[in-house]
Amino acid sequence: MKVMNAPLFVVWFKKDLRWHDHAALSNAAVWAEQSAGRVLPLWVYEPAMWQQSDMSAQHAGFANECLAGLDSWIKQDSIQTAQLVRMHGGMTEVLTALHARLGNFTLVSTEETGNMWSYQRDLAIVDWCATNKVEWREFPSNGVVRRLLSHGGGRNRWTQHRLKRLQGAMLPAPANVRWMGIAALSGLNICGEKTATDLHIAGHDKPDRKRGGRTLALHELHTFLQQRGRTYRFDMSSPVTAPESCSRISAQLAWGTLSIRECVQATAERRAELQAMHPGERPEGFLASLKSFESRLHWHCHFIQKLESEPAIELRNVNRGFDNLRNEGELTIDEKRRLQAWCEGKTGFPFIDACMRSLNATGWINFRMRAMLVSFGAYQLWLHWRHLGNHLAQQFTDYEPGIHWSQCQMQSGVTGINTIRIYSPIKQSRDQDPTGVFIRQWVPELANIAVVEPEFIHEPWLMPTPPANYPVPIVDLKAATLAAKEKIYGKKAEKAVKVEAARVFEKHGSRSLNREMVRPRKAAIKARKSMDPALEPPQLGFEF
């Protein structure tokens, strides 16, 4: 029996778990007020989502912490018995049940640029809405532009589209929303919190990861902008200093407890405060660090835009000229051995192993180390980025598909438009952890190597008697690096790869705002001729 007569607006929360600067929620609240309707806040535990190879137990734990904050806010705003309605099942099944019980409604949500599964799920929702005559209204939440080519100038005008959005006024949290009371939902399969065990997710949560939720997100952003971020520009490269000096808001952005717009505007406000200070009172280096941070907020949207414009980036080389460069079929026995050693942090290269073990334990590692891990796996171990990316997606609490898969390809050298960077784990070790403090923390097999002999902490195989309980290097570093360079540069020099690179740049390449002011045709010609390195993003890795 259908129970609703007044208009109903179902706000479907996905990875946008906030109530401030939330266009879908704000508009639904206004529509409900204008029509004497109701708002139903909905979260769905979709079993198929949690069985994808890029999801893990820690993601479920983090999401639940974010959902708890959202639920608390709804209860505080409501004078009725409203709450975040949680349901379990396939999305079309849930919508069918709601439709049968409550009658027609308007589905309202935020645009999502997720993995291929979520893309196909949303296509199924489009079909369901058409069949059931349900209107689905979606709203953007960042600088990613859906159907970019239909907007004037396409990629050549993307930065202008992004700036217009992010410089616009933020939406305050709606107040006194006309929520639907929980009593009206009797007969529906409403559930409580579903844990990773309930969702049959393999593995365990990470006790040492960052916690989720908007309250914590605001605290992290505030402390970063007011104090911790002063030395960000220099400290973000080392795993020793990055945990304190980085913003650590990337997981909150991935699950939407913060909006990119509020981060951009909060950063601009802090910059204005610092600029207003007398030079002698201004904390040294803070403005430069904020400039670096702002650029990474820009690249956040830039990379997600790639996946929005080409969802198959998750599955195949963006530059098809690199197809079959690495093994794209079933792994060989030796490849499985190399991948397992890399995943477990048992490659015999101390800095690689320390970074991977730290990541596996905490769900986080800083930007340069992420790039190094992918580089080592893709070049020296010559493994396909899909295998590397799947493990890292599960380990990163801040896994964001658009950034993740674009970066995996970029760091593996298969875009054709980015500079090839093959990191030396020895050089990175000496530069970023010169005394070996980070290595000793995460590779206890080497903890007894004397501090006065730091060269051995970076290359223990040079010791007169190497530690018996630590593996020897899995590859000959010099030979493996040389072989990788010959393969990757040889492929990049092929005419077909260069032609394909021009297409990739047209669709995905970064343009500075000044370049976007140039007539698009002229900019495209220049891009084809030069692939100007100045247009390339910094090596930000995957987070801030």
Residue, then its C-alpha position, 0 to 999 in steps of 0.5 A: m500500500k502506498v502511503m505518500n500523497a505529498p511530494l517526496f524527495v529521496v536524497w541518495f547519499k553516495k560518496d558525499l557524506r556531509w550536509h554543508d555545501h551539499a547541492a542535492l540536499s539543499n535543493a531537496a530541502v527547498w523543494a520540500e518546503q515549497s511543496a509541503g513535501r518531505v525529504l527522505p535521506l537514504w544510504v544503501y549498502e550495496p553488496a556488489m559495491w563492497q565485493q569489487s576488487d578495489m574495496s576493503a574492510q577499512h573503506a567500510g569502517f571509514a564510511n560508517e564513521c562518516l555515516a554516523g556523523l551524517d545521521s547525528w546531524i539529521k537527528q539534531d535537525s529534526i523535530q520528528t523521529a527522522q534519521l538517516v535511512r539505511m537499506h541493504g540490497g541492490m540499488t534498483e531493488v531498494l528503489t523498487a521497494l521504496h516506490a511500491r511503499l511510498g509511491n512516486f518520488t523524485l530521486v536527488s543525488t550528487e554526481e559521482t565519478g567512481n569505478m566502472w561498477s558505479y558507472q554501470r550501476d548508474l546507467a541501470i538507475v537511469d533505465w529504472c527511472a525511465t521505466n518507472k517515470v521517476e525523475w532523477r536530478e543530479f548536482p555536481s559537487n566539485g570541478v568535474v564537468r559531466r559531458l564536458l565536450s558539450h560545454g563550450g571549448g571542452r577540455n580547453r575551457w575546463t579550468q574556467h568551468r572549474l573556477k566558476r564553480l569553486q569560486g561560487a557561494m557555498l551552500p549552508a547546511p539546510a535547517n528545519v528540513r521537512w524530513m520524513g519520519i521513520a514511522a512512515l517507513s514501516g514495512l520497509n527493510i530498514c537496517g542499521e549499520k552494516t560492518a565489513t563482516d556483515l558485508h562479507i568483505a575479506g580482510h580486516d580494518k586498519p586500527d591505525r588508519k585515520r577516522g572518518g567524519r565531518t567533525l574530524a575533517l574540519h579539525e584536520l583542515h583547520t589545524f593544517l591551514q592554521q599551523r601544520g601546513r607551514t612547512y608543507r611545501f618541503d615536508m610533504s616529500s618525506p614519510v618522516t615529516a609528511p604525516e604531520s605536515c600534510s593536510r591529511i584530508s584526502a580520505q575525507l574528500a574521497w568520501g565527501t565529508l568536505s567539499i573541494r569548494e570549501c577547502v579551496q575557499a578556506t585556503a584562500e581565506r587563510r592566504a588573505e590573512l597571512q598576506a594582511m600580516h606585517p612581513g615580520e610577523r608572517p610565518e616564514g614559508f606559509l604562503a608558498s606552502l599554501k600555493s603548493f596546496e592550492s595547486r594540488l586541490h586543482w589537480h584533484c579535479h583535473f585527474i578525476q575529470k579524466l575518468e569522467s571523460e573516459p571511464a575505461i581508464e580504470l581498465r585499459n591503457v589510456n594510450r592504446g599504443f602501450d597495449n601489450l607492453r607489459n603482460e596483460g593476461e594471467l600472471t606468470i609464476d615469477e610475476k606472482r612472486r614479484l607482486q607478492a613481495w611488493c605487496e607485502g613489503k618484502t622486496g629486499f629494498p628497505f625503503i620500498d618495504a618500509c613504505m609498503r608496510s607503513l601503508n598496509a598498516t595505516g592506510w596512508i603514505n605520502f605523495r612521493m612515496r606513492a609514486m615511488l611504489v608504483s614506479f618500482g612495481a611498474y619498471q623495476l619489477w615490470l608489473h602491469w599497473r592494474h595489479l599494482g593499482n588493485h592492491l593500492a586501492q584496497q590499502f589507501t583509505d583515501y582511494e579516489p578512482g579518478i585520481h588513482w587510476s589516472q596516476c597509476q597509468m601516469q607513473s607507469g609511463v603509459t599515457g604518452i604525454n607525461t614525462i617518464r619518471i623511474y624512481s631510484p629507491i636508493k636515491q629516494s631512501r637517502d634523500q627522504d630518510p637519510t638516517g634510516v629512522f623510517i626504515r627502522q620503524w617499519v623494517p625491524e629486521l634492520a633496526n640493529i644496523a648502526v646509525v653511524e653506518p647509514e649507508f647500510i640501512h639503505e643497502p644492507w646487501l653491502m654489509p660484510t654480513p647481511p641480516a639473515n632474516y631480511p630478503v636479498p633484493i628481488v631484482d638487480l636494480k641497475a639491470a632492471t632499471l636499464a631494461a625498463k628504460e629501453k622498453i618504455y622509451g623504445k615504445k614511446a618513440e614509435k610513431a603510432v604511440k606519438v599519434e595516439a599521444a596527441r589524441v590523449f592530450e586533446k582529451h585529457g591533457s592539462r592546460s594552464l588558464n593562460r593557455e585556455m585563453v589561446r584559441p583552442r585550435k592554436a593550443a592543440i597544434k602547439a600541444r601536438k608539436s611539443m607536449d610541453p613539460a610545463l603543462e604537466p602536473p607536479q608529481l603529487g602522487f595520489e593525495f595532499 
